[in-house]
Amino acid sequence: MAVLTKNVFLIGFMGVGKTTVARRLARDMGVASIDVDAYMHRKHGKDANQLFKQRGEKGLRRAEAQALAECASMGPAVISCGEGIVALARNRELIERTGFAVLLESSAASSLARVKSLRTRPLLAHGCDTDLLWDQRKPLYDAVACVTVDVRDKGTAAVACEIASLLQKRGIYRP
């Protein structure tokens, strides 16, 4: 039976494939996968964009922080995080305390090219300066990441395989 010794948090900019990779990684390893955005949607009956419209960015980040804490307490699991999860210090501290963060990395332009719908991206839908957002978030991702996996020119299966290998080498995953 496969075992995760702690939560594995997938973090990174929008469009890098956190949710898709988390699902594939969890399936390949035979462990649970939790998507923070989907959990928040089920809990509040609204997606991140709707919460942003209703509560503003601060309200969305508070709901996201609560959802992250609840998801982390369900683990160990592979947990895909929204791109803004690192915006709050308490989220970064929780990730560091309760798990192992894998930064999925690409260039800002490449990541944004993969975003299919502005509807599901509240900051983009509201005219956010993505270059500024990248500059603000990149150091936060780097600070919390235990490892970085470059996803450029790699398929989901290859990225999941690379992460599983890293987790196994670190003793976080035992097949």
Buried (B, 14 or more C-beta within 10 A) or exposed (E): EEEBBBBBBBBBBBBBBBBBBBBBBBEBBEBBBBBBBBBBBEEBEBBBBBBBBEBEBEEBBBBBBEBBBBBBEEBBBBBBBBBBBBBBEEBBEBBBEBBBBBBBBBEBEBBBEBBEEEEBBBBBBEEEEBEEBBEEBBEBBEEBBBBBBBBEEBEBEBBBBBBBEBBEEBEBBEE
